[in-house]
Amino acid sequence: MKNLIILAGLTLIPLSGCVQEKIDYQVLHRDALVADTHSDTPLRMLKGFDFAVRDTTGHMDIPRLQEGGVDLQVFACWLSTDTPIEECRSKTDKLIDSLTAQVERHPDKIAFCHTAAEAEEIIASGKIAAFIGIENGVAIENSLDNLQHYYDRGVRYMTLTHTASGDWCISSADTLPAFEGLTDFGREVVKKMNELGMIVDISHSSVRAVEEILKVTIDPVIASHSCVHAICPHDRNLTDDQIKAVAKNGGMIGINFYGGYISAEWNQLSDSFWTAHQVEVDSIKALYPNDYSLRQQAYKPLLAEMRVLREKLNVDVGSVVDHIDYIVKLVGPDHVGFGSDFDGVYGLPQGLTDCSMVPSITEELVNRGYGKADIRKILGGNFMRVFRTVCDK
Ligand SMILES: [Zn+2]
């Protein structure tokens, strides 16, 4: 970090000659609009807890969002692709209901936003703006009327698929796709989302599906929680061509904090660890074939062992900012932000293990010499531009 003087939160950035711009990352973080484009917290809400009480079992609650200076939080209502189609709408409604109950219980601290202008008003009044997303297009039960229903309930983005393909959009994890990217109905979904003013989320979609989405959409899209394939080759991450295509579309990419999308070494370690422990894994599966929570309990010693090994990899906030840096160098500072995936993943980088630690991203950006304007774009400005373009029209 040559020529930088770092004093507890105050970094002096050397400009040409001896002129120096002082950036206090804490002041900048507090002042900037900070938006996280993806968390899976509604799933935890289904189990029942008070979102206004600090809770160490998950990654997010109101006190920790406030500590982390997060102004806008996307709450993704996630459905597994194997949900029977006739149950998808009622399960999604239940997730929205539990999120609504939490938000309405604390009207002095958090409120739903449906437009960017509304979000800015909520944030200016000192509250957190809650944005409802749906993760997995199976939620609409193959009906455009259900898309309208979710829009009316306040949903403002939908991730079209998940780790298994649905009936009309192919997942990035699908190695034997039944059709090319999107079906005709899938194209109708994208058009209807444009018409309603709902953001299309390309995270989890296959390369071919993303190409088709970008051909059809007249609005900017987001990848709410994806990383850079060139740094970590994983099907969930975006290739350089995809990043350039999102930039051309005017969209943005929220960098996911999950270690398995951030670091190739992390994946290699996971693969070799589980291969080495295959016998134990098989016996746990045989012991608890149908009880997910007992199985998770039995995995705990193995997970603890793997956590110790992962810590030696030193995947940290700098590793996350490497992905931001890569996108900025490839397409400029207007197309990247962050989508933590908090409460949706198990392995997070050191120093970024819950939402109270988000200011460390700002600190790292300042330490790398980013200017205030670009940091503001990355922290939330880029997402707000897409939000405004799609939902305020
Ligand atoms: Zn996801």
Residues whose N, C-alpha, C, O or C-beta is under 5 A from the ligand:
A	BS01	ZN	none
